[in-house]
Amino acid sequence: MFLVYILQSSKSGRFYIGHTEDLIKRILRHNHGQVVATKNKGPWEVVYKESYSTRSEAVRRELEIKSKKSRKYIEALINTQNY
């Protein structure tokens, strides 16, 4: 199973969108400064996730979310998710 996830920085409120097969391991990497795009910008918290059966589906969805380039779109996704 693959996940598309959205992280939010507790420091700046910025969002990061990605995909992974192991969300726990991935969030630890983000919060320990091992991901260049998020280094020194955290701590990060998972605020949204979606499950997919294949990596290609997850990548497609990640790119779709990123292509919107809209904070409002991301906030709407977050507000509609039930954890």
SULKAVEN-V705105 format. One record per residue. N is the residue number from 1. RES is the residue in three letters. SS is DSSP state (helix for helix, strand for strand, loop for the rest). OMEGA is omega in degrees with one decimal (999 if undefined). BURIAL is I if it has 16 or more other C-alpha atoms within 10 Angstrom, else O. Layout:
N,RES,SS,OMEGA,BURIAL / N,RES,SS,OMEGA,BURIAL
This chain:
1,MET,loop,179.1,O / 2,PHE,strand,-178.8,I / 3,LEU,strand,164.9,I / 4,VAL,strand,-175.9,I / 5,TYR,strand,173.2,I / 6,ILE,strand,176.2,I / 7,LEU,strand,172.6,I / 8,GLN,strand,179.2,I / 9,SER,strand,175.4,I / 10,SER,loop,-177.0,O / 11,LYS,loop,-173.0,O / 12,SER,loop,-176.0,O / 13,GLY,loop,-179.8,O / 14,ARG,loop,179.2,O / 15,PHE,strand,172.5,I / 16,TYR,strand,-178.9,I / 17,ILE,strand,179.4,I / 18,GLY,strand,175.4,I / 19,HIS,strand,-178.1,I / 20,THR,strand,173.3,I / 21,GLU,loop,-178.6,I / 22,ASP,loop,-174.1,O / 23,LEU,helix,-179.1,I / 24,ILE,helix,179.3,O / 25,LYS,helix,-177.6,O / 26,ARG,helix,179.5,I / 27,ILE,helix,176.1,I / 28,LEU,helix,177.6,O / 29,ARG,helix,177.6,O / 30,HIS,helix,-174.5,I / 31,ASN,helix,176.2,I / 32,HIS,loop,175.9,O / 33,GLY,loop,-177.9,O / 34,GLN,loop,177.1,O / 35,VAL,loop,-173.8,O / 36,VAL,helix,-175.4,O / 37,ALA,helix,-176.6,O / 38,THR,helix,-177.1,I / 39,LYS,loop,178.6,O / 40,ASN,loop,179.7,O / 41,LYS,loop,-176.9,I / 42,GLY,loop,13.3,I / 43,PRO,loop,-176.4,I / 44,TRP,strand,178.4,I / 45,GLU,strand,176.2,I / 46,VAL,strand,180.0,I / 47,VAL,strand,-178.1,I / 48,TYR,strand,174.0,I / 49,LYS,strand,176.1,I / 50,GLU,strand,-179.1,O / 51,SER,strand,176.7,O / 52,TYR,strand,-177.3,I / 53,SER,loop,179.8,O / 54,THR,loop,177.6,O / 55,ARG,helix,-177.3,I / 56,SER,helix,176.3,O / 57,GLU,helix,-179.5,O / 58,ALA,helix,178.9,I / 59,VAL,helix,179.2,I / 60,ARG,helix,-179.3,O / 61,ARG,helix,177.2,I / 62,GLU,helix,-179.8,I / 63,LEU,helix,177.6,O / 64,GLU,helix,179.2,O / 65,ILE,helix,-179.4,I / 66,LYS,helix,-177.1,O / 67,SER,helix,179.4,O / 68,LYS,helix,-179.8,O / 69,LYS,loop,-173.8,O / 70,SER,loop,175.5,O / 71,ARG,helix,179.9,O / 72,LYS,helix,178.6,O / 73,TYR,helix,180.0,O / 74,ILE,helix,179.0,I / 75,GLU,helix,176.9,O / 76,ALA,helix,176.6,O / 77,LEU,helix,-178.3,O / 78,ILE,helix,-177.3,O / 79,ASN,helix,-179.4,O / 80,THR,helix,-177.9,O / 81,GLN,loop,173.7,O / 82,ASN,loop,178.2,O / 83,TYR,loop,999,O
